[in-house]
Amino acid sequence: MRGLKAKRVLITGGASGIGAATAARFLDEGSTVCVLDRDSEACARIARALPGLAGTTTADVSDLKQVQAAFAKAIEVMGGVDVVVNNAGISIRHNFLDITPEEWDKVIAVNLTGVFYVAQTSARHMMERGSGVILQTASTNGIMGYPNYADYNASKAGVIELTKSMALELAPKVRVCAVAPGYVLTSMQRAEYTDEMLAQVNQKIPLRRHAQPDEIAALFAFLASDDGAYITGHVYTCDGGETAGGLASR
């Protein structure tokens, strides 16, 4: 991708899954990359797996003070931040009637409030510098109805609207987009499937398979690059055609 060499990139939730694949992709593009994750052991593992990282920092994105401290560390390590991939998130599978207030608050705190904290902290830095790109991980769950994930669905729908609002207010200096993955075969996701369950889910997807994490990472790289320089305020699904025919809820 054009324009990613030497870009300074901060990735939240970057120690595993989509975040780790995105860190690897930006390193391949010649970017300088710092990973933020709440799991210090996972940070140590990703530092060993990707020795080219500029650094890692540990923070819970639902805590504003921790976000601000981690962002300051990323600036110290890299000299500034040009691109943020706002990716940290959690999910808890429950029937709607069984979601507890504590579970609701936890999911919203990480997936929406945490995204807001990272986005606002990043935007203030970028607006002062005069340029930047903020990319946020939404989900097809924020577009279609899915059973058993009401709190997660609500949080991802919020990320989508937050992205659009930010794009309008931060233009022309800062571009803001979201990526909405469908089913992604991370190692954690694969561990939850039997072979039969995986095959059943794949049958709902027109391309008959889950995405690989590096396919989501490729979309982040494009949107951050000079090739995506005229794109802001939009949400890009990467779902193998899953939502095209409303298959997600079946």
KOLDOMI-640864 format. One record per atom (N, C-alpha, C): chain; residue number from 1; x, y, z; residue in one letter; atom name. Coordinates in pm, whole numbers, plus 50000, padded with zeros to 5 digits. Layout:
- A,NUM,X,Y,Z,A,CA
...
//
This chain:
- A,1,50084,49881,50000,M,N
- A,1,50000,50000,50000,M,CA
- A,1,50088,50125,50000,M,C
- A,2,50043,50229,49929,R,N
- A,2,50121,50352,49925,R,CA
- A,2,50108,50429,50057,R,C
- A,3,50220,50485,50101,G,N
- A,3,50217,50580,50210,G,CA
- A,3,50219,50522,50350,G,C
- A,4,50238,50393,50365,L,N
- A,4,50240,50335,50499,L,CA
- A,4,50380,50320,50557,L,C
- A,5,50480,50329,50472,K,N
- A,5,50617,50317,50522,K,CA
- A,5,50648,50430,50618,K,C
- A,6,50693,50392,50736,A,N
- A,6,50731,50485,50842,A,CA
- A,6,50612,50550,50912,A,C
- A,7,50490,50513,50875,K,N
- A,7,50374,50561,50951,K,CA
- A,7,50380,50501,51091,K,C
- A,8,50340,50580,51188,R,N
- A,8,50342,50535,51328,R,CA
- A,8,50201,50490,51366,R,C
- A,9,50188,50362,51398,V,N
- A,9,50058,50298,51412,V,CA
- A,9,50041,50241,51553,V,C
- A,10,49930,50276,51617,L,N
- A,10,49894,50219,51746,L,CA
- A,10,49773,50129,51728,L,C
- A,11,49781,50005,51777,I,N
- A,11,49672,49908,51761,I,CA
- A,11,49627,49862,51899,I,C
- A,12,49500,49888,51932,T,N
- A,12,49446,49840,52060,T,CA
- A,12,49391,49699,52042,T,C
- A,13,49394,49623,52150,G,N
- A,13,49360,49482,52138,G,CA
- A,13,49452,49413,52041,G,C
- A,14,49577,49459,52040,G,N
- A,14,49670,49419,51935,G,CA
- A,14,49754,49297,51963,G,C
- A,15,49731,49232,52077,A,N
- A,15,49818,49119,52114,A,CA
- A,15,49768,48984,52066,A,C
- A,16,49648,48980,52007,S,N
- A,16,49595,48852,51961,S,CA
- A,16,49493,48876,51851,S,C
- A,17,49453,48767,51783,G,N
- A,17,49345,48772,51686,G,CA
- A,17,49364,48873,51575,G,C
- A,18,49258,48948,51545,I,N
- A,18,49263,49048,51438,I,CA
- A,18,49369,49153,51468,I,C
- A,19,49380,49194,51593,G,N
- A,19,49478,49296,51629,G,CA
- A,19,49620,49253,51600,G,C
- A,20,49655,49130,51635,A,N
- A,20,49790,49080,51610,A,CA
- A,20,49817,49068,51461,A,C
- A,21,49718,49020,51384,A,N
- A,21,49734,49012,51239,A,CA
- A,21,49752,49151,51178,A,C
- A,22,49683,49249,51233,T,N
- A,22,49695,49386,51183,T,CA
- A,22,49832,49444,51215,T,C
- A,23,49882,49414,51333,A,N
- A,23,50017,49458,51368,A,CA
- A,23,50119,49398,51271,A,C
- A,24,50105,49271,51241,A,N
- A,24,50197,49205,51147,A,CA
- A,24,50188,49267,51008,A,C
- A,25,50067,49299,50963,R,N
- A,25,50050,49357,50830,R,CA
- A,25,50115,49494,50820,R,C
- A,26,50094,49578,50920,F,N
- A,26,50155,49712,50915,F,CA
- A,26,50307,49703,50924,F,C
- A,27,50359,49609,51000,L,N
- A,27,50504,49589,51001,L,CA
- A,27,50554,49550,50863,L,C
- A,28,50480,49462,50795,D,N
- A,28,50517,49422,50659,D,CA
- A,28,50516,49542,50564,D,C
- A,29,50430,49639,50591,E,N
- A,29,50422,49758,50507,E,CA
- A,29,50530,49860,50540,E,C
- A,30,50613,49831,50639,G,N
- A,30,50720,49923,50676,G,CA
- A,30,50681,50026,50780,G,C
- A,31,50564,50008,50842,S,N
- A,31,50519,50102,50944,S,CA
- A,31,50590,50074,51077,S,C
- A,32,50589,50175,51162,T,N
- A,32,50633,50161,51301,T,CA
- A,32,50509,50131,51384,T,C
- A,33,50514,50025,51463,V,N
- A,33,50391,49975,51527,V,CA
- A,33,50410,49958,51677,V,C
- A,34,50311,50007,51752,C,N
- A,34,50303,49985,51896,C,CA
- A,34,50170,49916,51925,C,C
- A,35,50173,49815,52010,V,N
- A,35,50053,49738,52045,V,CA
- A,35,50009,49774,52186,V,C
- A,36,49879,49798,52201,L,N
- A,36,49818,49820,52331,L,CA
- A,36,49723,49703,52359,L,C
- A,37,49733,49645,52477,D,N
- A,37,49645,49534,52514,D,CA
- A,37,49637,49531,52666,D,C
- A,38,49525,49484,52719,R,N
- A,38,49510,49477,52864,R,CA
- A,38,49582,49357,52925,R,C
- A,39,49619,49259,52842,D,N
- A,39,49681,49135,52888,D,CA
- A,39,49833,49146,52875,D,C
- A,40,49900,49160,52987,S,N
- A,40,50045,49180,52984,S,CA
- A,40,50118,49056,52932,S,C
- A,41,50066,48937,52962,E,N
- A,41,50129,48815,52911,E,CA
- A,41,50114,48805,52760,E,C
- A,42,49997,48844,52709,A,N
- A,42,49978,48846,52563,A,CA
- A,42,50069,48948,52498,A,C
- A,43,50090,49061,52564,C,N
- A,43,50183,49161,52511,C,CA
- A,43,50324,49104,52501,C,C
- A,44,50364,49028,52601,A,N
- A,44,50497,48966,52598,A,CA
- A,44,50507,48866,52484,A,C
- A,45,50399,48789,52461,R,N
- A,45,50400,48691,52352,R,CA
- A,45,50408,48758,52216,R,C
- A,46,50331,48865,52196,I,N
- A,46,50331,48930,52064,I,CA
- A,46,50465,49000,52040,I,C
- A,47,50528,49048,52146,A,N
- A,47,50661,49110,52131,A,CA
- A,47,50763,49007,52084,A,C
- A,48,50749,48883,52134,R,N
- A,48,50839,48776,52089,R,CA
- A,48,50806,48733,51946,R,C
- A,49,50677,48728,51915,A,N
- A,49,50635,48683,51782,A,CA
- A,49,50666,48786,51675,A,C
- A,50,50660,48914,51712,L,N
- A,50,50684,49023,51617,L,CA
- A,50,50796,49111,51672,L,C
- A,51,50920,49067,51661,P,N
- A,51,51031,49141,51721,P,CA
- A,51,51051,49280,51660,P,C
- A,52,50986,49309,51549,G,N
- A,52,50997,49441,51488,G,CA
- A,52,50911,49547,51552,G,C
- A,53,50827,49509,51648,L,N
- A,53,50742,49608,51714,L,CA
- A,53,50826,49716,51782,L,C
- A,54,50774,49838,51775,A,N
- A,54,50841,49947,51846,A,CA
- A,54,50821,49934,51996,A,C
- A,55,50711,49871,52036,G,N
- A,55,50685,49853,52178,G,CA
- A,55,50545,49802,52202,G,C
- A,56,50519,49765,52328,T,N
- A,56,50385,49728,52371,T,CA
- A,56,50353,49809,52496,T,C
- A,57,50225,49828,52521,T,N
- A,57,50182,49897,52641,T,CA
- A,57,50053,49833,52692,T,C
- A,58,50039,49825,52822,T,N
- A,58,49926,49756,52882,T,CA
- A,58,49825,49857,52936,T,C
- A,59,49699,49839,52899,A,N
- A,59,49593,49928,52948,A,CA
- A,59,49458,49863,52929,A,C
- A,60,49366,49898,53017,D,N
- A,60,49225,49863,53003,D,CA
- A,60,49159,49984,52937,D,C
- A,61,49106,49967,52817,V,N
- A,61,49055,50081,52743,V,CA
- A,61,48930,50141,52807,V,C
- A,62,48867,50069,52900,S,N
- A,62,48750,50125,52968,S,CA
- A,62,48788,50223,53079,S,C
- A,63,48917,50241,53101,D,N
- A,63,48968,50333,53203,D,CA
- A,63,49040,50448,53132,D,C
- A,64,48983,50567,53137,L,N
- A,64,49038,50681,53061,L,CA
- A,64,49181,50713,53102,L,C
- A,65,49210,50709,53229,K,N
- A,65,49345,50741,53274,K,CA
- A,65,49447,50642,53219,K,C
- A,66,49409,50514,53215,Q,N
- A,66,49500,50415,53158,Q,CA
- A,66,49518,50438,53008,Q,C
- A,67,49411,50474,52939,V,N
- A,67,49421,50503,52795,V,CA
- A,67,49515,50620,52771,V,C
- A,68,49499,50726,52846,Q,N
- A,68,49583,50844,52828,Q,CA
- A,68,49729,50814,52858,Q,C
- A,69,49754,50734,52962,A,N
- A,69,49892,50698,52995,A,CA
- A,69,49953,50610,52887,A,C
- A,70,49875,50516,52834,A,N
- A,70,49925,50428,52729,A,CA
- A,70,49951,50504,52601,A,C
- A,71,49863,50599,52570,F,N
- A,71,49882,50680,52449,F,CA
- A,71,50008,50765,52462,F,C
- A,72,50029,50821,52580,A,N
- A,72,50151,50899,52603,A,CA
- A,72,50276,50813,52586,A,C
- A,73,50269,50687,52631,K,N
- A,73,50382,50596,52613,K,CA
- A,73,50405,50567,52465,K,C
- A,74,50296,50548,52390,A,N
- A,74,50310,50522,52246,A,CA
- A,74,50375,50640,52175,A,C
- A,75,50337,50760,52214,I,N
- A,75,50398,50880,52156,I,CA
- A,75,50546,50885,52191,I,C
- A,76,50577,50852,52315,E,N
- A,76,50717,50852,52359,E,CA
- A,76,50799,50751,52279,E,C
- A,77,50742,50633,52258,V,N
- A,77,50814,50526,52189,V,CA
- A,77,50830,50556,52040,V,C
- A,78,50724,50609,51977,M,N
- A,78,50725,50626,51832,M,CA
- A,78,50747,50770,51787,M,C
- A,79,50738,50865,51878,G,N
- A,79,50754,51006,51842,G,CA
- A,79,50626,51072,51796,G,C
- A,80,50516,50998,51797,G,N
- A,80,50386,51048,51753,G,CA
- A,80,50302,50931,51706,G,C
- A,81,50175,50957,51676,V,N
- A,81,50085,50853,51626,V,CA
- A,81,50013,50907,51503,V,C
- A,82,50031,50838,51391,D,N
- A,82,49966,50877,51265,D,CA
- A,82,49839,50799,51238,D,C
- A,83,49835,50674,51284,V,N
- A,83,49721,50584,51258,V,CA
- A,83,49687,50511,51387,V,C
- A,84,49559,50507,51420,V,N
- A,84,49512,50426,51532,V,CA
- A,84,49413,50323,51479,V,C
- A,85,49435,50197,51514,V,N
- A,85,49338,50091,51486,V,CA
- A,85,49273,50059,51621,V,C
- A,86,49150,50106,51637,N,N
- A,86,49077,50103,51763,N,CA
- A,86,48999,49972,51770,N,C
- A,87,49067,49867,51815,N,N
- A,87,49022,49730,51791,N,CA
- A,87,48979,49653,51915,N,C
- A,88,49013,49699,52035,A,N
- A,88,48987,49622,52156,A,CA
- A,88,48837,49598,52175,A,C
- A,89,48801,49476,52213,G,N
- A,89,48660,49444,52234,G,CA
- A,89,48643,49310,52302,G,C
- A,90,48526,49290,52363,I,N
- A,90,48493,49165,52428,I,CA
- A,90,48350,49126,52391,I,C
- A,91,48314,49000,52414,S,N
- A,91,48175,48957,52396,S,CA
- A,91,48142,48853,52501,S,C
- A,92,48015,48851,52540,I,N
- A,92,47963,48753,52635,I,CA
- A,92,47835,48696,52575,I,C
- A,93,47832,48568,52549,R,N
- A,93,47713,48506,52488,R,CA
- A,93,47607,48478,52595,R,C
- A,94,47491,48540,52581,H,N
- A,94,47381,48520,52674,H,CA
- A,94,47249,48547,52604,H,C
- A,95,47146,48476,52646,N,N
- A,95,47013,48514,52605,N,CA
- A,95,46982,48653,52659,N,C
- A,96,46903,48729,52584,F,N
- A,96,46871,48866,52624,F,CA
- A,96,46816,48872,52766,F,C
- A,97,46726,48782,52799,L,N
- A,97,46662,48786,52931,L,CA
- A,97,46756,48750,53044,L,C
- A,98,46871,48693,53010,D,N
- A,98,46966,48651,53113,D,CA
- A,98,47085,48745,53129,D,C
- A,99,47094,48848,53047,I,N
- A,99,47205,48943,53060,I,CA
- A,99,47191,49018,53193,I,C
- A,100,47297,49017,53272,T,N
- A,100,47294,49088,53399,T,CA
- A,100,47337,49233,53377,T,C
- A,101,47299,49323,53467,P,N
- A,101,47347,49461,53457,P,CA
- A,101,47499,49470,53454,P,C
- A,102,47565,49383,53531,E,N
- A,102,47711,49385,53536,E,CA
- A,102,47771,49346,53401,E,C
- A,103,47713,49244,53337,E,N
- A,103,47761,49202,53205,E,CA
- A,103,47736,49310,53101,E,C
- A,104,47617,49369,53103,W,N
- A,104,47587,49478,53009,W,CA
- A,104,47689,49591,53025,W,C
- A,105,47710,49633,53148,D,N
- A,105,47803,49744,53173,D,CA
- A,105,47944,49711,53128,D,C
- A,106,47987,49586,53149,K,N
- A,106,48123,49546,53111,K,CA
- A,106,48143,49551,52961,K,C
- A,107,48047,49497,52885,V,N
- A,107,48059,49496,52739,V,CA
- A,107,48054,49638,52683,V,C
- A,108,47961,49718,52730,I,N
- A,108,47951,49856,52682,I,CA
- A,108,48075,49936,52721,I,C
- A,109,48127,49911,52842,A,N
- A,109,48244,49986,52888,A,CA
- A,109,48366,49964,52799,A,C
- A,110,48388,49839,52757,V,N
- A,110,48503,49809,52672,V,CA
- A,110,48475,49844,52526,V,C
- A,111,48361,49797,52475,N,N
- A,111,48336,49801,52330,N,CA
- A,111,48290,49937,52279,N,C
- A,112,48230,50018,52362,L,N
- A,112,48182,50149,52317,L,CA
- A,112,48250,50263,52392,L,C
- A,113,48242,50262,52524,T,N
- A,113,48309,50368,52600,T,CA
- A,113,48459,50363,52577,T,C
- A,114,48516,50242,52576,G,N
- A,114,48659,50229,52552,G,CA
- A,114,48699,50277,52414,G,C
- A,115,48618,50246,52314,V,N
- A,115,48644,50295,52179,V,CA
- A,115,48639,50448,52177,V,C
- A,116,48541,50505,52248,F,N
- A,116,48532,50651,52257,F,CA
- A,116,48656,50710,52323,F,C
- A,117,48701,50651,52435,Y,N
- A,117,48819,50705,52503,Y,CA
- A,117,48942,50704,52412,Y,C
- A,118,48964,50592,52345,V,N
- A,118,49080,50582,52255,V,CA
- A,118,49064,50679,52139,V,C
- A,119,48943,50687,52083,A,N
- A,119,48919,50774,51967,A,CA
- A,119,48940,50920,52003,A,C
- A,120,48884,50962,52115,Q,N
- A,120,48896,51103,52152,Q,CA
- A,120,49040,51141,52187,Q,C
- A,121,49109,51053,52260,T,N
- A,121,49249,51077,52293,T,CA
- A,121,49332,51087,52166,T,C
- A,122,49308,50996,52073,S,N
- A,122,49381,50996,51945,S,CA
- A,122,49348,51121,51864,S,C
- A,123,49220,51154,51857,A,N
- A,123,49177,51267,51774,A,CA
- A,123,49237,51399,51823,A,C
- A,124,49245,51417,51952,R,N
- A,124,49303,51541,52006,R,CA
- A,124,49449,51554,51962,R,C
- A,125,49522,51444,51969,H,N
- A,125,49662,51444,51924,H,CA
- A,125,49672,51472,51775,H,C
- A,126,49588,51408,51697,M,N
- A,126,49596,51422,51551,M,CA
- A,126,49548,51558,51503,M,C
- A,127,49446,51612,51565,M,N
- A,127,49398,51745,51525,M,CA
- A,127,49504,51850,51553,M,C
- A,128,49574,51834,51663,E,N
- A,128,49682,51927,51695,E,CA
- A,128,49796,51916,51594,E,C
- A,129,49825,51793,51550,R,N
- A,129,49929,51770,51450,R,CA
- A,129,49885,51811,51311,R,C
- A,130,49753,51803,51285,G,N
- A,130,49699,51842,51156,G,CA
- A,130,49667,51729,51061,G,C
- A,131,49686,51603,51106,S,N
- A,131,49653,51490,51019,S,CA
- A,131,49647,51362,51100,S,C
- A,132,49584,51260,51042,G,N
- A,132,49579,51130,51106,G,CA
- A,132,49465,51045,51053,G,C
- A,133,49468,50919,51089,V,N
- A,133,49364,50824,51050,V,CA
- A,133,49325,50743,51173,V,C
- A,134,49195,50734,51199,I,N
- A,134,49143,50652,51306,I,CA
- A,134,49051,50546,51244,I,C
- A,135,49085,50421,51268,L,N
- A,135,49007,50309,51215,L,CA
- A,135,48952,50228,51332,L,C
- A,136,48825,50193,51325,Q,N
- A,136,48759,50129,51438,Q,CA
- A,136,48701,49994,51397,Q,C
- A,137,48709,49898,51488,T,N
- A,137,48653,49766,51461,T,CA
- A,137,48507,49763,51503,T,C
- A,138,48419,49760,51405,A,N
- A,138,48277,49740,51431,A,CA
- A,138,48250,49590,51414,A,C
- A,139,48137,49554,51357,S,N
- A,139,48104,49413,51334,S,CA
- A,139,47976,49407,51253,S,C
- A,140,47958,49298,51181,T,N
- A,140,47827,49277,51119,T,CA
- A,140,47718,49267,51225,T,C
- A,141,47756,49238,51350,N,N
- A,141,47660,49238,51460,N,CA
- A,141,47600,49376,51485,N,C
- A,142,47667,49479,51441,G,N
- A,142,47615,49614,51455,G,CA
- A,142,47527,49656,51340,G,C
- A,143,47514,49567,51240,I,N
- A,143,47436,49597,51119,I,CA
- A,143,47313,49509,51111,I,C
- A,144,47330,49380,51143,M,N
- A,144,47222,49282,51137,M,CA
- A,144,47182,49242,51280,M,C
- A,145,47065,49181,51292,G,N
- A,145,47026,49127,51421,G,CA
- A,145,47084,48988,51443,G,C
- A,146,47144,48966,51558,Y,N
- A,146,47196,48835,51596,Y,CA
- A,146,47140,48799,51733,Y,C
- A,147,47090,48679,51752,P,N
- A,147,47044,48639,51886,P,CA
- A,147,47161,48613,51979,P,C
- A,148,47136,48628,52107,N,N
- A,148,47229,48592,52215,N,CA
- A,148,47346,48689,52234,N,C
- A,149,47344,48800,52164,Y,N
- A,149,47453,48898,52177,Y,CA
- A,149,47398,49041,52181,Y,C
- A,150,47289,49064,52253,A,N
- A,150,47225,49196,52249,A,CA
- A,150,47318,49306,52294,A,C
- A,151,47396,49282,52400,D,N
- A,151,47487,49385,52449,D,CA
- A,151,47599,49412,52349,D,C
- A,152,47656,49306,52294,Y,N
- A,152,47762,49321,52193,Y,CA
- A,152,47709,49391,52069,Y,C
- A,153,47590,49350,52023,N,N
- A,153,47530,49411,51904,N,CA
- A,153,47509,49560,51924,N,C
- A,154,47456,49596,52039,A,N
- A,154,47431,49737,52069,A,CA
- A,154,47561,49817,52071,A,C
- A,155,47665,49757,52129,S,N
- A,155,47793,49828,52137,S,CA
- A,155,47852,49851,51998,S,C
- A,156,47841,49752,51910,K,N
- A,156,47900,49766,51777,K,CA
- A,156,47818,49861,51689,K,C
- A,157,47685,49864,51708,A,N
- A,157,47605,49964,51639,A,CA
- A,157,47646,50104,51683,A,C
- A,158,47677,50117,51812,G,N
- A,158,47726,50245,51863,G,CA
- A,158,47858,50286,51801,G,C
- A,159,47947,50190,51782,V,N
- A,159,48076,50219,51717,V,CA
- A,159,48055,50273,51576,V,C
- A,160,47958,50216,51505,I,N
- A,160,47930,50261,51369,I,CA
- A,160,47885,50406,51366,I,C
- A,161,47792,50442,51454,E,N
- A,161,47743,50580,51456,E,CA
- A,161,47848,50676,51510,E,C
- A,162,47928,50631,51606,L,N
- A,162,48038,50712,51656,L,CA
- A,162,48136,50743,51543,L,C
- A,163,48166,50643,51462,T,N
- A,163,48258,50660,51349,T,CA
- A,163,48208,50766,51252,T,C
- A,164,48082,50761,51218,K,N
- A,164,48026,50857,51123,K,CA
- A,164,48028,50999,51179,K,C
- A,165,47993,51012,51306,S,N
- A,165,47992,51144,51369,S,CA
- A,165,48133,51202,51377,S,C
- A,166,48229,51118,51415,M,N
- A,166,48368,51163,51422,M,CA
- A,166,48418,51209,51287,M,C
- A,167,48386,51132,51182,A,N
- A,167,48434,51165,51048,A,CA
- A,167,48388,51304,51006,A,C
- A,168,48263,51338,51038,L,N
- A,168,48210,51469,51001,L,CA
- A,168,48279,51581,51078,L,C
- A,169,48303,51559,51205,E,N
- A,169,48359,51665,51289,E,CA
- A,169,48511,51681,51272,E,C
- A,170,48580,51575,51240,L,N
- A,170,48726,51580,51235,L,CA
- A,170,48782,51609,51096,L,C
- A,171,48698,51598,50993,A,N
- A,171,48743,51633,50858,A,CA
- A,171,48769,51783,50851,A,C
- A,172,48861,51827,50767,P,N
- A,172,48939,51747,50671,P,CA
- A,172,49073,51695,50725,P,C
- A,173,49104,51722,50850,K,N
- A,173,49236,51685,50900,K,CA
- A,173,49250,51536,50927,K,C
- A,174,49147,51477,50985,V,N
- A,174,49156,51338,51029,V,CA
- A,174,49048,51255,50960,V,C
- A,175,49088,51144,50902,R,N
- A,175,48992,51051,50842,R,CA
- A,175,48953,50944,50944,R,C
- A,176,48826,50904,50941,V,N
- A,176,48775,50804,51034,V,CA
- A,176,48688,50704,50958,V,C
- A,177,48719,50576,50972,C,N
- A,177,48638,50470,50910,C,CA
- A,177,48626,50354,51007,C,C
- A,178,48535,50265,50978,A,N
- A,178,48520,50142,51057,A,CA
- A,178,48521,50022,50964,A,C
- A,179,48571,49912,51015,V,N
- A,179,48566,49784,50948,V,CA
- A,179,48471,49694,51027,V,C
- A,180,48378,49631,50957,A,N
- A,180,48280,49543,51021,A,CA
- A,180,48304,49400,50975,A,C
- A,181,48385,49324,51046,P,N
- A,181,48407,49185,51008,P,CA
- A,181,48282,49101,51033,P,C
- A,182,48270,48996,50955,G,N
- A,182,48173,48893,50986,G,CA
- A,182,48240,48786,51071,G,C
- A,183,48221,48660,51034,Y,N
- A,183,48285,48551,51106,Y,CA
- A,183,48433,48546,51071,Y,C
- A,184,48519,48550,51173,V,N
- A,184,48664,48548,51154,V,CA
- A,184,48720,48430,51233,V,C
- A,185,48800,48349,51168,L,N
- A,185,48852,48228,51231,L,CA
- A,185,48982,48258,51306,L,C
- A,186,48968,48328,51418,T,N
- A,186,49080,48343,51509,T,CA
- A,186,49102,48213,51584,T,C
- A,187,49215,48200,51650,S,N
- A,187,49242,48078,51726,S,CA
- A,187,49141,48062,51839,S,C
- A,188,49099,48172,51899,M,N
- A,188,49000,48166,52005,M,CA
- A,188,48864,48120,51951,M,C
- A,189,48828,48172,51834,Q,N
- A,189,48702,48132,51773,Q,CA
- A,189,48705,47985,51734,Q,C
- A,190,48815,47940,51677,R,N
- A,190,48826,47799,51635,R,CA
- A,190,48814,47705,51754,R,C
- A,191,48866,47746,51869,A,N
- A,191,48862,47661,51988,A,CA
- A,191,48719,47640,52037,A,C
- A,192,48627,47729,52001,E,N
- A,192,48489,47718,52045,E,CA
- A,192,48405,47627,51954,E,C
- A,193,48460,47590,51837,Y,N
- A,193,48386,47511,51739,Y,CA
- A,193,48425,47364,51742,Y,C
- A,194,48326,47279,51727,T,N
- A,194,48356,47145,51677,T,CA
- A,194,48364,47155,51525,T,C
- A,195,48416,47053,51459,D,N
- A,195,48422,47055,51314,D,CA
- A,195,48282,47068,51254,D,C
- A,196,48185,47005,51317,E,N
- A,196,48047,47011,51268,E,CA
- A,196,47990,47152,51280,E,C
- A,197,48017,47218,51393,M,N
- A,197,47970,47355,51413,M,CA
- A,197,48031,47449,51310,M,C
- A,198,48160,47432,51285,L,N
- A,198,48228,47517,51187,L,CA
- A,198,48167,47500,51049,L,C
- A,199,48144,47376,51011,A,N
- A,199,48085,47349,50879,A,CA
- A,199,47945,47408,50869,A,C
- A,200,47869,47401,50976,Q,N
- A,200,47733,47454,50975,Q,CA
- A,200,47733,47605,50956,Q,C
- A,201,47821,47674,51027,V,N
- A,201,47829,47820,51013,V,CA
- A,201,47877,47857,50873,V,C
- A,202,47976,47785,50823,N,N
- A,202,48029,47814,50690,N,CA
- A,202,47923,47803,50582,N,C
- A,203,47826,47716,50601,Q,N
- A,203,47720,47699,50503,Q,CA
- A,203,47632,47823,50490,Q,C
- A,204,47630,47908,50592,K,N
- A,204,47551,48031,50586,K,CA
- A,204,47620,48141,50507,K,C
- A,205,47748,48126,50485,I,N
- A,205,47830,48232,50426,I,CA
- A,205,47847,48203,50276,I,C
- A,206,47813,48297,50189,P,N
- A,206,47823,48270,50046,P,CA
- A,206,47960,48219,50002,P,C
- A,207,48068,48270,50060,L,N
- A,207,48201,48220,50024,L,CA
- A,207,48238,48090,50095,L,C
- A,208,48146,48040,50179,R,N
- A,208,48156,47909,50242,R,CA
- A,208,48278,47893,50334,R,C
- A,209,48320,48002,50393,R,N
- A,209,48430,47993,50489,R,CA
- A,209,48433,48118,50576,R,C
- A,210,48502,48109,50688,H,N
- A,210,48530,48225,50772,H,CA
- A,210,48643,48308,50709,H,C
- A,211,48648,48434,50747,A,N
- A,211,48765,48516,50710,A,CA
- A,211,48885,48472,50794,A,C
- A,212,49002,48491,50739,Q,N
- A,212,49126,48480,50815,Q,CA
- A,212,49159,48618,50873,Q,C
- A,213,49219,48624,50991,P,N
- A,213,49250,48754,51051,P,CA
- A,213,49330,48846,50960,P,C
- A,214,49421,48789,50880,D,N
- A,214,49502,48875,50795,D,CA
- A,214,49422,48937,50680,D,C
- A,215,49304,48881,50650,E,N
- A,215,49218,48944,50549,E,CA
- A,215,49152,49070,50604,E,C
- A,216,49120,49070,50732,I,N
- A,216,49069,49191,50796,I,CA
- A,216,49182,49294,50808,I,C
- A,217,49300,49247,50841,A,N
- A,217,49416,49335,50852,A,CA
- A,217,49445,49405,50720,A,C
- A,218,49426,49335,50610,A,N
- A,218,49452,49395,50478,A,CA
- A,218,49359,49513,50452,A,C
- A,219,49235,49503,50497,L,N
- A,219,49141,49613,50480,L,CA
- A,219,49181,49733,50565,L,C
- A,220,49224,49708,50688,F,N
- A,220,49275,49817,50770,F,CA
- A,220,49394,49886,50702,F,C
- A,221,49484,49808,50647,A,N
- A,221,49601,49866,50581,A,CA
- A,221,49560,49954,50464,A,C
- A,222,49467,49906,50383,F,N
- A,222,49421,49987,50270,F,CA
- A,222,49360,50118,50316,F,C
- A,223,49272,50112,50414,L,N
- A,223,49204,50233,50459,L,CA
- A,223,49301,50333,50522,L,C
- A,224,49409,50285,50582,A,N
- A,224,49508,50374,50642,A,CA
- A,224,49603,50434,50540,A,C
- A,225,49611,50372,50423,S,N
- A,225,49712,50409,50325,S,CA
- A,225,49671,50529,50241,S,C
- A,226,49766,50578,50161,D,N
- A,226,49736,50685,50067,D,CA
- A,226,49639,50640,49958,D,C
- A,227,49630,50509,49937,D,N
- A,227,49533,50457,49840,D,CA
- A,227,49389,50479,49887,D,C
- A,228,49371,50497,50017,G,N
- A,228,49238,50522,50073,G,CA
- A,228,49219,50666,50117,G,C
- A,229,49297,50757,50059,A,N
- A,229,49303,50894,50109,A,CA
- A,229,49174,50974,50092,A,C
- A,230,49083,50929,50006,Y,N
- A,230,48957,51001,49985,Y,CA
- A,230,48840,50931,50054,Y,C
- A,231,48871,50841,50146,I,N
- A,231,48767,50763,50213,I,CA
- A,231,48758,50805,50359,I,C
- A,232,48642,50850,50400,T,N
- A,232,48617,50877,50541,T,CA
- A,232,48468,50865,50568,T,C
- A,233,48434,50832,50693,G,N
- A,233,48295,50829,50735,G,CA
- A,233,48218,50705,50696,G,C
- A,234,48287,50602,50651,H,N
- A,234,48217,50484,50603,H,CA
- A,234,48253,50359,50683,H,C
- A,235,48165,50262,50674,V,N
- A,235,48183,50134,50741,V,CA
- A,235,48193,50026,50634,V,C
- A,236,48300,49948,50639,Y,N
- A,236,48326,49849,50535,Y,CA
- A,236,48311,49709,50592,Y,C
- A,237,48211,49636,50542,T,N
- A,237,48195,49498,50584,T,CA
- A,237,48297,49409,50513,T,C
- A,238,48343,49310,50586,C,N
- A,238,48432,49208,50529,C,CA
- A,238,48379,49075,50582,C,C
- A,239,48279,49020,50508,D,N
- A,239,48201,48910,50565,D,CA
- A,239,48172,48797,50468,D,C
- A,240,48242,48792,50356,G,N
- A,240,48221,48683,50261,G,CA
- A,240,48083,48681,50200,G,C
- A,241,48013,48795,50205,G,N
- A,241,47878,48804,50149,G,CA
- A,241,47768,48768,50247,G,C
- A,242,47805,48744,50372,E,N
- A,242,47709,48696,50472,E,CA
- A,242,47588,48787,50487,E,C
- A,243,47609,48917,50494,T,N
- A,243,47496,49009,50517,T,CA
- A,243,47424,49049,50389,T,C
- A,244,47479,49015,50274,A,N
- A,244,47419,49059,50148,A,CA
- A,244,47277,49005,50131,A,C
- A,245,47254,48885,50178,G,N
- A,245,47122,48825,50166,G,CA
- A,245,47051,48808,50298,G,C
- A,246,47099,48878,50400,G,N
- A,246,47037,48867,50531,G,CA
- A,246,47055,48732,50596,G,C
- A,247,47165,48665,50566,L,N
- A,247,47187,48530,50617,L,CA
- A,247,47230,48526,50763,L,C
- A,248,47275,48640,50814,A,N
- A,248,47340,48639,50944,A,CA
- A,248,47252,48589,51056,A,C
- A,249,47121,48617,51049,S,N
- A,249,47034,48584,51161,S,CA
- A,249,46972,48445,51151,S,C
- A,250,46996,48375,51044,R,N
- A,250,46928,48246,51024,R,CA
- A,250,46996,48134,51101,R,C
//
